[in-house]
Amino acid sequence: MRSLPEPRYPLLVALPGGRVQHAARLIGGGPAVNTLCRKRGTPTGDGDGLPYCAGCRNRPNPISQQSHL
């Protein structure tokens, strides 16, 4: 049986001073993250209630590109 790779962008985060939420992954062991729209920083929360980042929305999400074999 083939196992699936770990998702690259499983987190939704808000970055300091931001007004949107981003799709992100931890850098190393964290707490810093790298977002799908290529921003970096330490999250201030999950961004719940904030609009989704247009840059993250317009880039293809690697999770949706994975084969579920």
Phi and psi in degrees as GROMACS dihedral restraints (atoms count N, CA, C in turn):
[ dihedral_restraints ]
;  ai    aj    ak    al  type     phi  dphi    fc
    3     4     5     6     1   -91.8    20    10
    4     5     6     7     1   131.1    20    10
    6     7     8     9     1   -91.9    20    10
    7     8     9    10     1   150.1    20    10
    9    10    11    12     1   -81.8    20    10
   10    11    12    13     1   145.7    20    10
   12    13    14    15     1   -67.2    20    10
   13    14    15    16     1   156.8    20    10
   15    16    17    18     1   -65.2    20    10
   16    17    18    19     1   135.3    20    10
   18    19    20    21     1   -57.5    20    10
   19    20    21    22     1   139.4    20    10
   21    22    23    24     1   -81.4    20    10
   22    23    24    25     1   -33.9    20    10
   24    25    26    27     1  -128.7    20    10
   25    26    27    28     1    67.8    20    10
   27    28    29    30     1   -86.6    20    10
   28    29    30    31     1   -10.5    20    10
   30    31    32    33     1  -100.7    20    10
   31    32    33    34     1   149.5    20    10
   33    34    35    36     1  -113.0    20    10
   34    35    36    37     1   126.6    20    10
   36    37    38    39     1  -137.0    20    10
   37    38    39    40     1   157.8    20    10
   39    40    41    42     1  -110.4    20    10
   40    41    42    43     1   137.1    20    10
   42    43    44    45     1  -100.3    20    10
   43    44    45    46     1   158.5    20    10
   45    46    47    48     1   -54.4    20    10
   46    47    48    49     1   132.9    20    10
   48    49    50    51     1    75.6    20    10
   49    50    51    52     1     0.6    20    10
   51    52    53    54     1   -89.3    20    10
   52    53    54    55     1   158.5    20    10
   54    55    56    57     1  -121.8    20    10
   55    56    57    58     1    17.8    20    10
   57    58    59    60     1  -137.6    20    10
   58    59    60    61     1   164.2    20    10
   60    61    62    63     1  -104.4    20    10
   61    62    63    64     1   147.2    20    10
   63    64    65    66     1  -119.2    20    10
   64    65    66    67     1   152.8    20    10
   66    67    68    69     1   -82.5    20    10
   67    68    69    70     1   130.1    20    10
   69    70    71    72     1  -144.4    20    10
   70    71    72    73     1   164.6    20    10
   72    73    74    75     1  -133.9    20    10
   73    74    75    76     1   153.4    20    10
   75    76    77    78     1   -70.2    20    10
   76    77    78    79     1   145.0    20    10
   78    79    80    81     1   -96.5    20    10
   79    80    81    82     1   118.4    20    10
   81    82    83    84     1    62.0    20    10
   82    83    84    85     1  -127.4    20    10
   84    85    86    87     1   -91.6    20    10
   85    86    87    88     1     3.0    20    10
   87    88    89    90     1    87.4    20    10
   88    89    90    91     1   179.9    20    10
   90    91    92    93     1   -84.6    20    10
   91    92    93    94     1    -7.5    20    10
   93    94    95    96     1   -66.8    20    10
   94    95    96    97     1   149.4    20    10
   96    97    98    99     1  -127.5    20    10
   97    98    99   100     1   161.1    20    10
   99   100   101   102     1  -119.8    20    10
  100   101   102   103     1   127.7    20    10
  102   103   104   105     1   -94.9    20    10
  103   104   105   106     1   164.2    20    10
  105   106   107   108     1   -62.5    20    10
  106   107   108   109     1   -29.1    20    10
  108   109   110   111     1   -90.5    20    10
  109   110   111   112     1    14.0    20    10
  111   112   113   114     1    74.0    20    10
  112   113   114   115     1    27.6    20    10
  114   115   116   117     1   -93.7    20    10
  115   116   117   118     1   157.7    20    10
  117   118   119   120     1  -130.5    20    10
  118   119   120   121     1   150.5    20    10
  120   121   122   123     1   166.0    20    10
  121   122   123   124     1   179.5    20    10
  123   124   125   126     1  -100.7    20    10
  124   125   126   127     1   121.4    20    10
  126   127   128   129     1   -62.1    20    10
  127   128   129   130     1   148.7    20    10
  129   130   131   132     1  -103.6    20    10
  130   131   132   133     1    -4.1    20    10
  132   133   134   135     1   167.9    20    10
  133   134   135   136     1  -168.9    20    10
  135   136   137   138     1   -93.4    20    10
  136   137   138   139     1    -4.5    20    10
  138   139   140   141     1    75.2    20    10
  139   140   141   142     1    14.5    20    10
  141   142   143   144     1   -57.0    20    10
  142   143   144   145     1   128.5    20    10
  144   145   146   147     1    92.4    20    10
  145   146   147   148     1    -9.6    20    10
  147   148   149   150     1   -91.8    20    10
  148   149   150   151     1   151.9    20    10
  150   151   152   153     1   -67.0    20    10
  151   152   153   154     1   156.3    20    10
  153   154   155   156     1   -76.4    20    10
  154   155   156   157     1   140.1    20    10
  156   157   158   159     1   -59.1    20    10
  157   158   159   160     1   128.9    20    10
  159   160   161   162     1   -63.6    20    10
  160   161   162   163     1   -36.2    20    10
  162   163   164   165     1   -65.3    20    10
  163   164   165   166     1   -40.8    20    10
  165   166   167   168     1   -70.1    20    10
  166   167   168   169     1   -38.6    20    10
  168   169   170   171     1   -65.9    20    10
  169   170   171   172     1   -34.9    20    10
  171   172   173   174     1   -85.8    20    10
  172   173   174   175     1    -9.5    20    10
  174   175   176   177     1   -95.8    20    10
  175   176   177   178     1   143.0    20    10
  177   178   179   180     1   -65.6    20    10
  178   179   180   181     1   132.0    20    10
  180   181   182   183     1   -83.8    20    10
  181   182   183   184     1   124.1    20    10
  183   184   185   186     1   -58.7    20    10
  184   185   186   187     1   -26.9    20    10
  186   187   188   189     1   -63.7    20    10
  187   188   189   190     1   -42.2    20    10
  189   190   191   192     1   -72.7    20    10
  190   191   192   193     1   -15.3    20    10
  192   193   194   195     1   -90.5    20    10
  193   194   195   196     1    -8.7    20    10
  195   196   197   198     1   -76.2    20    10
  196   197   198   199     1   144.6    20    10
  198   199   200   201     1   -83.5    20    10
  199   200   201   202     1   136.8    20    10
  201   202   203   204     1  -101.9    20    10
  202   203   204   205     1    58.8    20    10
